[in-house]
């Protein structure tokens, strides 16, 4: 994330993730944003602006299949 933080004055918003995509970072001009806060806002936005999504639509952050 250090490289991403170095770009915080060049962009309004910047995103990065690790190579296996299980962690991500969001940087604003104010610094590193809590990714859980961003996810909550993004999910709320999607539910508010997707009228075609029915009441049975759900968001899953982590899902494990055990066999």
C-alpha positions in Angstrom: 0.0 0.0 0.0 3.0 2.3 0.4 3.1 2.8 -3.4 -0.6 3.6 -3.5 -0.3 6.1 -0.6 2.4 7.9 -2.6 -0.2 8.6 -5.3 -2.8 10.1 -2.9 -2.2 13.7 -4.1 -2.5 12.8 -7.8 -5.9 11.2 -7.7 -9.3 11.7 -6.0 -9.6 8.0 -5.4 -7.2 5.1 -6.0 -7.7 1.3 -5.5 -5.3 -1.6 -5.2 -5.4 -5.2 -4.2 -2.9 -7.9 -3.3 -2.0 -10.6 -5.9 -4.6 -13.2 -4.7 -7.4 -10.5 -4.4 -8.3 -11.2 -0.8 -7.3 -7.8 0.5 -7.8 -4.3 -1.1 -6.9 -0.7 -0.3 -8.6 2.5 -1.0 -6.6 5.8 -0.9 -8.1 9.3 -0.9 -6.2 12.6 -0.6 -6.8 12.3 3.1 -5.0 8.9 3.2 -5.8 5.2 3.5 -9.5 4.5 3.9 -10.9 1.7 5.9 -11.9 -0.9 3.2 -14.9 -2.0 5.3 -16.3 1.5 5.3 -16.0 1.7 1.6 -17.7 -1.6 1.1 -20.6 -0.6 3.2 -21.1 2.6 1.2 -20.6 0.9 -2.1 -23.1 -1.9 -1.3 -25.7 0.7 -0.1 -25.2 2.6 -3.3 -25.8 -0.5 -5.4 -29.0 -1.5 -3.5 -30.3 2.1 -3.9 -29.6 2.4 -7.6 -30.4 -1.0 -8.9 -34.2 -1.1 -9.0 -34.1 -4.4 -11.0 -32.5 -6.2 -8.0 -35.2 -8.0 -6.1 -35.7 -8.4 -2.4 -33.9 -11.8 -2.6 -30.6 -10.3 -3.7 -27.8 -10.5 -1.1 -24.2 -9.5 -0.8 -21.7 -11.9 0.5 -18.3 -10.7 1.6 -16.7 -14.1 2.2 -18.0 -17.5 1.3 -16.4 -20.8 2.0 -17.4 -24.2 0.6 -16.5 -27.1 2.8 -16.6 -30.6 1.4 
